[in-house]
Amino acid sequence: MLLDEWAETVFRAPGRVAVSMALMGFGLPFTDRHGGGSAGLPDVGLRDALVIGMSQALALVPGVSRSGATISAALLLGYRRDEAARFSFLLGAPIILGAAP
């Protein structure tokens, strides 16, 4: 809510959208190769939940995928791919429900 007007004007410049899409395009395969581990949902602590949850804010920038950002953050924190995707889906539920009319 604090960045609403900025997100609608400054972040929507075509050059910025192209750069953010390119960064996500390089970042997703990087985290897929170099991230991951053996942690699962029972291992999620407050710090990890906050880091992964805050990564959703990156999706305010057009060209950044909310699920891509959260899955990448979870992989970098050492979570397995399937658990990172599951946690990302769970984090998205309140946002999706909040966007419904």
N, C-alpha and C positions, 0 to 999 in steps of 0.2 A: 504494500500500500504506500510505503514511503517513496518508492521509485516509480509509481504508476505513470506520471506524466513523462518522466525521463524515458521509461521503457517504451512509451508510445511515440516519442519523437526522436531522441538521440540514438537509441539502440536500433532503430529501424532503417538507418541509412544503408543503402545497398552494399557499400563497401564493407561495412561492419558485419552485415549478415554473411557475406561471402567469407570473410576472415573467420567468423565463429564457426561456420560450417566446415571450413578447411581444418581448423583446430580440432573439432570433434572428429573429423574424418581421420586425422592422425592419432588423436588421443584414444579412441576406442580400441583400435588394434594394439596400441602400445600397452594399455592396461590389461587387455586380454592375454597378451604374451608374458608380461612381467608381473602381473598381479595374481591374485588368487592364493589360496592356501587350503587349510583344512578346517577353518572355522565355519560354524553353522549358526542358525538362528538362536539356539540356546546360548551361544557365546556373545550375543550382542549386549554390550554394556552401554551405559549412559553416554560416554564419550563417543563411541562408535555411532550410536543412534543419532547424536547431535551432528556429527561430521557428515554422515550420509544424508540426514534430513536437510542440513544447510546446503548441501550440494544441489538440492532441488531449486534453490534460488537462482542458480545459473541459467535455468530455463526461462528467466525473464528476458534474456537476450535472445532475439530471434535467431534461429539456426542451431540452437543448443537443445538437445533432446533431454527432457526431464528424466526419463528412464535411463538413457545413456549415461547421464551425469551421476545418477545414484548408483547404478550398477558399477560404473568405473570406480567410484569412491569406495564401494564395498570391496571390490577386487583388490584395490590398493591397500586396504586395511587387512587383507588376508582371508577373505571369505571365499568359499567355493562358488563357482559360477552359478549353479542352480540355487544356492541359498541367497546369493546377491540378487538374482532376478526375483526370487520370492519376496525378499524384503522390499525391493523396489516397488513391486506390485502392491504390497501392503501399505507402503508410504503414500502411494498414489490414490488410495481409496478415499481418504478425507478430502483431497483436492478435487477429485472427480465429483464427489457428493456435494461439495461446496459450490461447484460450478453449475450444478443443476438448478433450473428455475424453480 
